[in-house]
Amino acid sequence: GDSVTQMEGPVTLSEEAFLTINCTYTATGYPSLFWYVQYPGEGLQLLLKATKADDKGSNKGFEATYRKETTSFHLEKGSVQVSDSAVYFCALSDRAGGFKTIFGAGTRLFVKA
Amino acid sequence: EAGVAQSPRYKIIEKRQSVAFWCNPISGHATLYWYQQILGQGPKLLIQFQNNGVVDDSQLPKDRFSAERLKGVDSTLKIQPAKLEDSAVYLCASSTNARQGRGSTEAFFGQGTRLTVV
């Protein structure tokens, strides 16, 4: 079945450092890919998405590119802030899977001032 | 636009007791999901509704969990009897009609109900 694998955390960075969180997926169909973020004490929020190969999703300085050849959707940000501290989930949604959203295990990011 | 509403936000019960959670999806969203998120893990789908019909309940522990969406709008998830391992955040999400979806069918999530079983 469909699955998502993302790098284990926690990831600890200093403010203004470069962030990469790796994500790879397995899908029987042609999925849409997402990054969700969960700030402390809050619900899941969609951060960005991409629906086809080579699409780049971007929001709040974060970017991720849909790479079909490597089945990857790595999250990047050039300069992180303390306010980016949260848990980040890579996810996919696939017509073959009934469009349910399947999540990775999450990566916790701590950003130090 | 109002988001997905869930209640209660927190619940503490003793094992073997029963509990119910309520969810009201975004207006017009035909698809409703219940997820279980255990601490330190990603959300796991429990059940997916399309209007008032069940699309996928393969991961729902049916001996103790039940869910309904009688009028195709709001939904309740019940656990009876609860076990210690049911301690988790229960998330409700909704999306536009998945069966007719083209491209992205992103899910919108509520704040969740944090259940503690003691």
Interface residues (C-beta under 8 A of the other chain):
Chain A: V4 S32 F34 Y36 E42 G43 L44 Q45 L46 K49 T51 K52 F89 A91 S93 R95 G98 F99 K100 T101 I102 F103 G104 A105 G106
Chain B: T31 Y33 G40 Q41 G42 P43 K44 L45 Q48 V55 D56 L91 A93 S95 A98 R99 G101 G103 S104 T105 E106 A107 F108 F109 G110 Q111 G112
